[in-house]
Amino acid sequence: MADAGIARSEGLHSGTLTRADLADIVHNRLGVSRAESASIVERVLHHMCHSLSEGSNVKVSGFGTFILRDKGERIGRNPKTGVEVPIAPRRVLTFRASQIMRDRIAK
């Protein structure tokens, strides 16, 4: 897995890693143009989104797994009125960090 300090050492200024930050890291590490590095990041994200939209889970070794779950219809309750209301079935996306990632975060 890539060094966790890469983003910090390569100019990540905010507390959030953005597409632009990823593109800058690709540009600095691989030496490709900024346009090509942005394109690489966009293609990776596009393929991940496409796989998820097709119903596949996405596993990134050493990072984690994006998992699709189907939630069935259930009865909820309006907290203000206490009236029971049906909640429609839906598909949700969850992320499960790998053990490697969980260990790194815990440090």
C-alpha positions as protocol buffer text, in pm:
chain_id: "A"
residue {
  index: 1
  type: MET
  ca { x: 0 y: 0 z: 0 }
}
residue {
  index: 2
  type: ALA
  ca { x: 118 y: 352 z: -74 }
}
residue {
  index: 3
  type: ASP
  ca { x: 270 y: 558 z: 203 }
}
residue {
  index: 4
  type: ALA
  ca { x: 3 y: 722 z: 418 }
}
residue {
  index: 5
  type: GLY
  ca { x: 219 y: 1035 z: 441 }
}
residue {
  index: 6
  type: ILE
  ca { x: 221 y: 1096 z: 66 }
}
residue {
  index: 7
  type: ALA
  ca { x: -68 y: 1341 z: 71 }
}
residue {
  index: 8
  type: ARG
  ca { x: 82 y: 1538 z: 358 }
}
residue {
  index: 9
  type: SER
  ca { x: 426 y: 1554 z: 199 }
}
residue {
  index: 10
  type: GLU
  ca { x: 291 y: 1648 z: -143 }
}
residue {
  index: 11
  type: GLY
  ca { x: 90 y: 1953 z: -50 }
}
residue {
  index: 12
  type: LEU
  ca { x: -247 y: 1842 z: 88 }
}
residue {
  index: 13
  type: HIS
  ca { x: -357 y: 2160 z: 261 }
}
residue {
  index: 14
  type: SER
  ca { x: -709 y: 2089 z: 385 }
}
residue {
  index: 15
  type: GLY
  ca { x: -828 y: 1800 z: 596 }
}
residue {
  index: 16
  type: THR
  ca { x: -997 y: 1646 z: 292 }
}
residue {
  index: 17
  type: LEU
  ca { x: -827 y: 1462 z: 7 }
}
residue {
  index: 18
  type: THR
  ca { x: -984 y: 1582 z: -320 }
}
residue {
  index: 19
  type: ARG
  ca { x: -970 y: 1473 z: -684 }
}
residue {
  index: 20
  type: ALA
  ca { x: -730 y: 1760 z: -750 }
}
residue {
  index: 21
  type: ASP
  ca { x: -504 y: 1640 z: -466 }
}
residue {
  index: 22
  type: LEU
  ca { x: -506 y: 1287 z: -610 }
}
residue {
  index: 23
  type: ALA
  ca { x: -424 y: 1423 z: -956 }
}
residue {
  index: 24
  type: ASP
  ca { x: -135 y: 1626 z: -811 }
}
residue {
  index: 25
  type: ILE
  ca { x: 1 y: 1317 z: -635 }
}
residue {
  index: 26
  type: VAL
  ca { x: -19 y: 1115 z: -959 }
}
residue {
  index: 27
  type: HIS
  ca { x: 150 y: 1402 z: -1145 }
}
residue {
  index: 28
  type: ASN
  ca { x: 434 y: 1426 z: -892 }
}
residue {
  index: 29
  type: ARG
  ca { x: 489 y: 1051 z: -851 }
}
residue {
  index: 30
  type: LEU
  ca { x: 458 y: 941 z: -1215 }
}
residue {
  index: 31
  type: GLY
  ca { x: 584 y: 1252 z: -1389 }
}
residue {
  index: 32
  type: VAL
  ca { x: 290 y: 1267 z: -1632 }
}
residue {
  index: 33
  type: SER
  ca { x: 127 y: 1594 z: -1730 }
}
residue {
  index: 34
  type: ARG
  ca { x: -132 y: 1747 z: -1501 }
}
residue {
  index: 35
  type: ALA
  ca { x: -401 y: 1686 z: -1763 }
}
residue {
  index: 36
  type: GLU
  ca { x: -304 y: 1320 z: -1795 }
}
residue {
  index: 37
  type: SER
  ca { x: -289 y: 1273 z: -1418 }
}
residue {
  index: 38
  type: ALA
  ca { x: -637 y: 1427 z: -1382 }
}
residue {
  index: 39
  type: SER
  ca { x: -759 y: 1196 z: -1658 }
}
residue {
  index: 40
  type: ILE
  ca { x: -614 y: 890 z: -1481 }
}
residue {
  index: 41
  type: VAL
  ca { x: -789 y: 981 z: -1156 }
}
residue {
  index: 42
  type: GLU
  ca { x: -1117 y: 1044 z: -1339 }
}
residue {
  index: 43
  type: ARG
  ca { x: -1095 y: 710 z: -1523 }
}
residue {
  index: 44
  type: VAL
  ca { x: -1030 y: 516 z: -1203 }
}
residue {
  index: 45
  type: LEU
  ca { x: -1323 y: 686 z: -1027 }
}
residue {
  index: 46
  type: HIS
  ca { x: -1544 y: 634 z: -1334 }
}
residue {
  index: 47
  type: HIS
  ca { x: -1470 y: 261 z: -1342 }
}
residue {
  index: 48
  type: MET
  ca { x: -1541 y: 231 z: -970 }
}
residue {
  index: 49
  type: CYS
  ca { x: -1873 y: 416 z: -1007 }
}
residue {
  index: 50
  type: HIS
  ca { x: -1968 y: 212 z: -1313 }
}
residue {
  index: 51
  type: SER
  ca { x: -1901 y: -118 z: -1135 }
}
residue {
  index: 52
  type: LEU
  ca { x: -2107 y: -6 z: -837 }
}
residue {
  index: 53
  type: SER
  ca { x: -2393 y: 111 z: -1058 }
}
residue {
  index: 54
  type: GLU
  ca { x: -2391 y: -232 z: -1227 }
}
residue {
  index: 55
  type: GLY
  ca { x: -2434 y: -398 z: -887 }
}
residue {
  index: 56
  type: SER
  ca { x: -2076 y: -511 z: -825 }
}
residue {
  index: 57
  type: ASN
  ca { x: -1880 y: -447 z: -507 }
}
residue {
  index: 58
  type: VAL
  ca { x: -1544 y: -272 z: -544 }
}
residue {
  index: 59
  type: LYS
  ca { x: -1244 y: -405 z: -350 }
}
residue {
  index: 60
  type: VAL
  ca { x: -918 y: -211 z: -331 }
}
residue {
  index: 61
  type: SER
  ca { x: -658 y: -438 z: -174 }
}
residue {
  index: 62
  type: GLY
  ca { x: -503 y: -288 z: 138 }
}
residue {
  index: 63
  type: PHE
  ca { x: -763 y: -10 z: 143 }
}
residue {
  index: 64
  type: GLY
  ca { x: -1112 y: -152 z: 174 }
}
residue {
  index: 65
  type: THR
  ca { x: -1430 y: -265 z: 2 }
}
residue {
  index: 66
  type: PHE
  ca { x: -1726 y: -63 z: -120 }
}
residue {
  index: 67
  type: ILE
  ca { x: -2028 y: -288 z: -64 }
}
residue {
  index: 68
  type: LEU
  ca { x: -2380 y: -253 z: -203 }
}
residue {
  index: 69
  type: ARG
  ca { x: -2661 y: -366 z: 27 }
}
residue {
  index: 70
  type: ASP
  ca { x: -3031 y: -390 z: -45 }
}
residue {
  index: 71
  type: LYS
  ca { x: -3242 y: -281 z: 249 }
}
residue {
  index: 72
  type: GLY
  ca { x: -3597 y: -408 z: 259 }
}
residue {
  index: 73
  type: GLU
  ca { x: -3909 y: -209 z: 331 }
}
residue {
  index: 74
  type: ARG
  ca { x: -3959 y: -138 z: 698 }
}
residue {
  index: 75
  type: ILE
  ca { x: -4173 y: 63 z: 932 }
}
residue {
  index: 76
  type: GLY
  ca { x: -4026 y: 382 z: 1073 }
}
residue {
  index: 77
  type: ARG
  ca { x: -4165 y: 636 z: 1313 }
}
residue {
  index: 78
  type: ASN
  ca { x: -4194 y: 1012 z: 1277 }
}
residue {
  index: 79
  type: PRO
  ca { x: -4001 y: 1138 z: 1583 }
}
residue {
  index: 80
  type: LYS
  ca { x: -4220 y: 1448 z: 1621 }
}
residue {
  index: 81
  type: THR
  ca { x: -4562 y: 1286 z: 1594 }
}
residue {
  index: 82
  type: GLY
  ca { x: -4492 y: 923 z: 1674 }
}
residue {
  index: 83
  type: VAL
  ca { x: -4689 y: 817 z: 1365 }
}
residue {
  index: 84
  type: GLU
  ca { x: -4564 y: 500 z: 1195 }
}
residue {
  index: 85
  type: VAL
  ca { x: -4464 y: 545 z: 831 }
}
residue {
  index: 86
  type: PRO
  ca { x: -4339 y: 291 z: 577 }
}
residue {
  index: 87
  type: ILE
  ca { x: -3980 y: 333 z: 460 }
}
residue {
  index: 88
  type: ALA
  ca { x: -3935 y: 219 z: 100 }
}
residue {
  index: 89
  type: PRO
  ca { x: -3679 y: -47 z: 8 }
}
residue {
  index: 90
  type: ARG
  ca { x: -3351 y: 97 z: -114 }
}
residue {
  index: 91
  type: ARG
  ca { x: -2996 y: 15 z: -209 }
}
residue {
  index: 92
  type: VAL
  ca { x: -2720 y: 163 z: 6 }
}
residue {
  index: 93
  type: LEU
  ca { x: -2345 y: 187 z: -36 }
}
residue {
  index: 94
  type: THR
  ca { x: -2122 y: 106 z: 260 }
}
residue {
  index: 95
  type: PHE
  ca { x: -1746 y: 104 z: 298 }
}
residue {
  index: 96
  type: ARG
  ca { x: -1555 y: -151 z: 500 }
}
residue {
  index: 97
  type: ALA
  ca { x: -1192 y: -60 z: 563 }
}
residue {
  index: 98
  type: SER
  ca { x: -935 y: -338 z: 528 }
}
residue {
  index: 99
  type: GLN
  ca { x: -752 y: -458 z: 837 }
}
residue {
  index: 100
  type: ILE
  ca { x: -437 y: -286 z: 707 }
}
residue {
  index: 101
  type: MET
  ca { x: -623 y: 45 z: 682 }
}
residue {
  index: 102
  type: ARG
  ca { x: -784 y: 3 z: 1025 }
}
residue {
  index: 103
  type: ASP
  ca { x: -443 y: -68 z: 1179 }
}
residue {
  index: 104
  type: ARG
  ca { x: -293 y: 243 z: 1016 }
}
residue {
  index: 105
  type: ILE
  ca { x: -579 y: 464 z: 1134 }
}
residue {
  index: 106
  type: ALA
  ca { x: -552 y: 328 z: 1489 }
}
residue {
  index: 107
  type: LYS
  ca { x: -186 y: 438 z: 1516 }
}
